[in-house]
């Protein structure tokens, strides 16, 4: 018997990287997993090798049901349509992991005083707006069921400034995810719904590896700043997600857990 047998989980941005790790991890715990992405074949972009043709097939090979939904979670109507499709298919949704987002694009500048409006709006949309829309949509069936587990994904970038003034749009969006988590947790707690978030640090996702994070130079520079003296792997984050979506965290809500090897300290 798995901890999540019979439950239904939705992972946004689940077709590669960290999202894929969460999807497979929850499937191993027995959950039926809905994989959402703007491109369900996104793993190919960074050469991430799958054990089957798609992430959905990987989940089914683990003995669980899976549904792939290609949808843009920055569009509110698309998000609510996705939840309707999940309810039609499964009749329930127990878990949401808001993984979609990232520090994407190549803007001219990301400084606090000069970041351009179009880029700022784009980063807010894919990180904060998408999180809000998905939470609002799943809140409807979760309130009716009087049960739910929501895990939002912030970042170490949302917890400190770096002291340089750069990365403003992403830092502000991810800080917003933390505060939205707290506010939503206060609202949904009386319905038996736990809302928390994680803040990953320097993780070796496929996108990060493609960007050079796993190079000897990068590892030497970053690992020297991390108390545990290693970069994280997607499974490090997936294990904390397990904690937050199972009965291990029944009395935990409104919290943000850094998963960073001690890089972010308070």
C-alpha angles and dihedrals in degrees: 000000000000123000090242102038111154095009125122121223129190118206116189116208085019102145096088146000120010093354091056090049090054092047094051093042093053091045089056086056089055103262124141103233132212111203115207125187139145084238117025089198093054094126090075091064092071100027094253109169118226126200090227138020094278139007088252090057090048089055093048089051086060089060099258133112118252137189125193118210119185105205140139106242092198086074112079096205091051090052095051089046089053092053090049089053092050092049091049090051101040108010092227145051118201105167135038123186110188099206102144116112140057144168093292132165133039108261124182090243139355098193119136094244100040111030109133121247097235093053093044091051091048094052092046090050098051095041112028106017092048090051092050094047094049093047092049092049097049092043089074098063093032091056090050091050091042089223138086147133119218122185117187121194118229123161141232083255089068093055102054138023100231087226093255104088092234130121091038100154094051094041093050093046093051092045086053090055089057094051093043088053091055094048094046092047090056091052099043100039094090088057093057093255119137117207121190139146140214128218110208120204127198101344125175098232119160091257092050091048090050088052092055103261092131095054116117091245093051094045093050092051097045101037091056088062096048116084092215088052098226139086117249127251126214092257090062088064094040091059091056090048087054089055092050097048099044134065089270088086101038092132097040121095138142092029135130116211117197112218098194112114090255095306091128109054130176 
